[in-house]
């Protein structure tokens, strides 16, 4: 089993990670958490309390938009807020990916023991 990675270890990259998840399909907050954890192959341990504040910030910045579900067809419970990437969010995602590549290329050799 991979070494667990907690929310505080990815905090600087969480916005880009969430935008990446929303790139392919809109989702409610808990679904975003599930997709992130699934993509992390069991190593990523995120909680809703880590992800929801980031979703709110992304919405305030115009990087995602939200709408309430029209109905709760086939399930019980309250309506869910669905988040969707905006054009501005797409641009930010591309920028975040470039920053990530630069980060990995710069920090990777240092942490990997190449020095």
N, C-alpha and C positions, 0 to 999 in steps of 0.2 A: 504494500500500500504506500502511496506517495506521502511525503512529509506534508502535514496540514499547513495551509496558508490561510491566515486569518485576515479579516477585514482591514485591520490597522496596517498590515503589511502591503496592501495594495491601494491604500487610500489615495495616493498621488496619481493613480492611474484608473481609479474607479469610474470617473466620468467617461473616459474613452471606452472603457469596457462596457458600460451601460449603453452608450451610443452604438457600439458595435452590435450588441444584442438586438437593439431596436432597428438596426439597418435592414434586416431581412423581413421583419414583421412587427407590427405594433403589439404591445402586451401590457397587461396590468402588472403592478409592482411585484406581487408574489411570483408571477411567471418570469419576470426578469431575474429574480433571485434564483429560481429553479434552473433557468437557462445558463446563468453564469456558473453555478455550481456544477452542472452537467458538463459544461465546456471545460471545467477545471479537472475533469477526470477523477473526481473524488478528493482532490487535494484542497480545493477552495472551499472555505467555510465562511459563508456570508449569512448575515441575518437581515431581516426586513428593516430593522432599526438602523442598519448601516446604509441600505440602499435607498429607502424612501426620502431621507433628507437630500440626497444627491439628485433624485428625480425632481424634487421641488426646486432645487437650484437650477437645474437644467431647464425647467419650464420657465422660471423667472427670467432666465437669460435668453429665452426664445429658441433654445436648441431642440426642445421637444414641445409638443402640444398634447393636451389631454382632452378626453371627452368621457362622459359617463356612459356605461353600457345602457342600451335602450331597455333591455329586460334581462332577466336571469334565467333564460330558457334552459330547462333541464337540470337545474341545480338550485339548491336552497341558499339563502343568505342575501346580503345587500348587493346592490349594483356595484360594479367595480369600475375604477377609473382606468381607462386605457391610454397608454402613452405611445406617441408616434414621433418619429424623427422628422424634423423640419429641414428645409433646404440649408438654413444656417447651421443646423446640427450636422448635416452631411459634410459641410465645409470644415466644421470643427473636428469631426471624426477624422477626416483626411489629415488635418494638421496634427491631431493627437497621434495618429499612426506614424507620421514622420518623426515626431518627438520621441515616440517609443523606440523606433529603429535607431535613432541617434543615441538614446539612453543605453540600449543594449550593446551597441557597438563601442560605446565609450566605457561603460561600467563593467561589461562582461569580462574583458581581459583582466581587469583589476581584481575583481572578485574571483575569477577563475584561476588565479594564481600564475598568470602569464608573466607578471613583472618580476 
